[in-house]
Amino acid sequence: MTVLLDDALLDDPRRLQDADAHGLLRAAALAGAQVRSTVEAAAEGGIDRMIGSDRPRALVLLTRPGVGPAGAQLLAALLGPACPVPVVIADVVPGWVGALDVVFAYTDDPGDGVLAESVGLATRRGARVVMAAPEDGPAAQAAAGRALLLPQRVPVPHGLGFARVLAAGLVTLTTLGLLRTDLDALADELDREAERDHPMHESFVNPAKSLALRLADRTPLLWGLDHAATAVAAHGALALASFSGIVADVAGYPQAVIRPALHRAAINATSQADIFADPDDDEGVPPRVLLLAVTQGPVADAARRTASESLRGADVIAPAEEVTGDEAMRAALLAVRFDLAALYLGLAAGRLGGPGIVSPAAL
């Protein structure tokens, strides 16, 4: 899908502010605050007492529509194959769930009856349950008194809660001793990313604006070079679809290369052989290959070299080149950057009700 971009709007703070009538950019910049408030809510809710530190028989990550599925995928990727307990990702709680298990769930929908049934079953079976959800509705009622409910303390619009689901999951995993990450440092880095992506900064020094410009008039191919990066790519595709109307392909690189037609198109798009070709001669929207890398180490480095040699003109986005920190921090940073890039695209194209070239009434 082609996006007709009013790129001049991106470097005009006044026009950006006028276009962003609902304050979406400011909401996306609250990712660090979402992390802090979620950690505080967990501490005040007595997460140590509610779920303890005993290793569970299994960890169940319940995924509901929205940012939750990509968040669950990322949590599972961060745990990795060395995790000492099985990790199950499911839409509904498995029938075998019991008192030896821990269930983590996230939803933005206060009326999520499916989640309410799952939480009710899990708590009746004696499972330890942590749920990040609105304080009202059937899901919250099912959790009342029997599960730890982490309410939303920093309100953000639907689709901008990835930092919250990640923080809620990370504080749960940390309490269980399954993963260690510095959540205060993560929140601080997300604040710094919001500053780097501030509307006042021009495109050539603003990572989110630069990413938005790279994706305009292209079909994004978001290919992860590791499992954590592929999970972030899934969130990036959700953000692009939600806020800019762009459809993106998501795959891990090993999966991407076994689709010969698309992989060949990606090679052609990143090749310099036809640099003087007339773009009007091409049919459709040309792809833009983004190779995402979160994990570090020999295996990850080898995968990056292989992909870069095959797709020499592809954009490689590796947060480790910009910041120091663990995988959770790098993944969260990249997810927030995609949120802001998608918002910049949507505002500059008029898809979010702004004064861009595309009229909202024409959508």
N, C-alpha and C positions, 0 to 999 in steps of 0.2 A: 504494500500500500504506500503510495507516494504522499509525502507530507510537504505541502507548499509552505516553506519556512520564511517568516519575516525575521531574518537574522539580525537586522538592525535593532530590533526590540531587545535582543539579549544584552546588548551593551548600552541600553538606555534605562537606568534604574527607575526613572520616573514612570516611563511607559510600562515597565515590568510591574511596578507597584499597582498601577491602574488596572493592568490586565489581571493581576492576581487578587481579584476582589475578595476571595474567600480565604486569603492568607495561607495558601497551601505551601508555599516556599518556607514560610516561618514554621509551619507545623512539621515539615520534613526536617528542619534544622533542630528539632527537639529530641532527636534520637538519644543523645547523651542523657537528657533529663528523663527519658523513658526508662533507660537502664537504671539510673539512680533510684527513681521512685519505685520501680519493681523490686529492687533489692531491699529497699526500706520496707515495703509492704510485706515481703517474705519474712524479714526479721521480726516485724511487729506482730505478724500472724503466728509466730512460733514455729517456723518451718523445721527447726531442729527437733522440736517436740512432736510435731505432727507426723513427720516421716522418718525421723531418726537417721542413724548412719549405718544401720544394718544393710548388708548387701542383699538386694532383692533377687528372687528367682528369675524374674524377667522385668524388663523396662518396656512399658507400652506407651508409645507416642501416638495420641489420637489426633488425626488431621481432619479439620473441618474447612469448608471453602474460605478462601482469602489468603492471607499471608502464612497461615499455619502449615500447609504442606511443605513449602520450601524451608520453613523454619525447622520442621521435623527432619527433613532430609539433611539439613546442615548439622543438626545435633548428632544424628547418627554418623555422619561423616567425621565429625570431630572426635567421637568416641573411637571409631575405627575398628579394624578387625581384632585388635588386642583387648577390646572391652571384655571384662571377665563375666559379663552377664549377657544373655540374648537381648537384642533390641528389636522390637516389633513395631512397625508403622502400620496403622490401620485406621479406617474410617469409623469403625465402631469397636467397642471393647470386645476382645475375644471371649468365647464362651468358657474357656478354661481359667479365666482370671480368678485369682484367689488371694488369700491373706499374705502370701509370700511375695506378692508382686507390687510394683509401683506404677501408677498411671499418671501421665502428664498430658494435659489437654489445653487447647487454646481455641477461643472463638471470639469474633467481634459481634456475633449475632445474639442478642439477649433472648431471642425466642427460639433458639436452637433446640428443638425437641429431641432430635436424634442424639445429641450430646447429653441431654438430660437423662435419657434412658441409659446411656452407657455409664455415666457417672453414678446413677442410681444402682445399677447392677454391680459396678465395681465396689462401691461402698458397702452394699449389702453382703458382698462376699468377703469383706474385711480388707480389701486392698488399700494401700496408702495412695491417696489421690491429691495431686496439685493441679489446680485449674486456674488459668488466667482468663477471665471472662467478665462481662458486665455484672454489676451487683444485682440487677433485676432480671426476672425471667425464670423460666423453668430450669435452666441449667444451674443457675445460682441457688434455686430452691432445692435442687437435688443434692447440691454440695453442702448446704447449710448444716453446720455442726458436725459433719462427718468427713469433710475434706477441707483442704486449705484453698481458699478462694483469694486470688490476687486481683483486685479490681484495678481498673484503669485510673491512675491518679493524674496522668498528664494526657488530657483528651487530644486526640488527633483524628483526622478524617479516616474513613475506611480505606485501607490499602497502605497506610503509612505506619503500621504498627509492627514492622519486622523487628525493630530493635527491642520491642517489648517482649515478643514471643521468644526471641533469642535469650534475653536476660532472664526471663522466667525459667526457661529450660536450663540455662547454665547454672543458676542458683540451686536448682533441684539436683543437678548432676554433681555439683560441688558438695552439697550437703551429704549426698550418698557416697562421696569419695570416689566417684567414677571419673571425674575430670577436675582439673585445677586450672582456673583462669582468674586473672586479676580484673574483676568487674569495675573497680574504680578507675583503673587505667584504661579500660575499654571505653567507659563513659567519657573520660577526658579526651581520648583520641577522636571519638565521634564529635565532640564539641569542636575540635580542631578541624575536622573535615568539613563541618558546617561553615566554619570561618573561611576555609579555602574556597568553598563553593558559594560564598555570599554573593547576592545579586550586584553589589557594588563593584566586584572584581570583574575585569574585562575577560573576554573569552580566552585570550591567549595565556592567561595565568589562572583561569578558573577551571579545574578539572571536570566539573559537571557540565559546564557550558561547552567545553571542548568536546566532551563525549557526545553531547547532544548534536553538535554540528557534524561530527563524524557519522552519526546515524541518520541524519536527515537525507531524504531521497534515496535511501538504501533499504534493503531487506537485511536486518541483522541476523548473523549466524553466531550465536553465543555458545561457543564450544569450550567446555571446561577441561583443563589438563589434569585435574584431580577431582576427587569426589566432592570436596568442600566447594571448589570453584563451580562445579556443575550445579550444586544446590543453589549457589548465589545466582548463577545464570537463570535458573528457573524463576527466582524472585525478580531478576531484571526483566525477564519476558513479561511477567505479571505487571510490573510497573509500567512498562512501555505500552502494553495493551490497555491498561487502566487509564493512563493520563495523557497519552499521545496518539492512541489509536494505531499503533504500529504492531504488526505481527512479527514475532521473532522465532527463529528455530533454536531449540535448546538440545544439546547432546553432550555427552562426554566424548572426548576426541576419539577414543577407540571405537565408539559407536558411529561417530560421524564419518570415519573413513571407509566404513563398509557400505555406505550408501553412494554408489559410484557416480550417479548423475549429479547429485548435489555437491559431492566432493570435487568433481571435475569443474563444476561451475565456480566453486570457491577458488580452485587453483587458477582458473582463467581470470577471475576477478582480481586476484592478488598478483598476477603476473605483470611484468613490465613490457612484455612482448608487444602488446597492442596499445601502447601508451598514446599513440597518435590516431587511434581509431575514433571515428565519429560516434559519440554515445547515442546519437539519434538512430543509428543503424541497429542498435540492440533492441530486442523485444523484452518487455517486462522491466521490473525494477532490479538494478544490479545489486548483488549481495555485498555486505560488509562483514568480513570475518573478524571476530574478536575472540582471541584465545585468552581465557581467564586462568590465572594461576594463583592459588592460595597457599598450597602446601610447599614446604621447602625440603630439600634433601636430595640424595643421589638419584632416586627413582624419579622424583618430580623434575629434576634438572634434565634427565635424559628424555623424558616425555616432552619437555618444552623444546629441546634441541630438535627432536624428530619432527614435531609439528611446525616449527619455524623453518626448517629446511624444505618441507613440503609446501608451505604457504608463506613464501618469503615476504610478501607484501601485507601480511595480516597484522592487525594491531594486537600486540601482546600487553595485557593489563595485569600487572603483577604488583600488588600493594606492598610486597616485601621490599621493593626498590624505593619506596617512599617513606615507610615507617618501620620501626622495630616493634615487635610484639608477637604474640602467639597467633595461631591460626584463627581463633575466634575473633580477635581484633581485626585481622586483615579481612576476614570474610564480612564482618559487620561494616567496616569502612566501605568496601566495594558495594554492598547492598544499599547503603545510604547514598552513595554516589549515583547509582542507577535511579533511585527515587528522584533525586534532584534533577538529573539529566532528563528523565521522562517528563517531569513537570516543566522544565524549560522548553522542551520540544512542544508540549501541549499548549503552553502559553504563546509561544512564538507562531504556532500554526493556527491559533484561535480555537483549538479543540476544547479548551477549558473555559470558554466564554470570554476570551480576551479579544483585543482589536486586531488580531492577526489577519492574514490573507484569507484563510478559510473561515467562512461565516458559520457560527454554531447552528444557525437555522438551516444550513444546507447539508448538515450531517445526517 
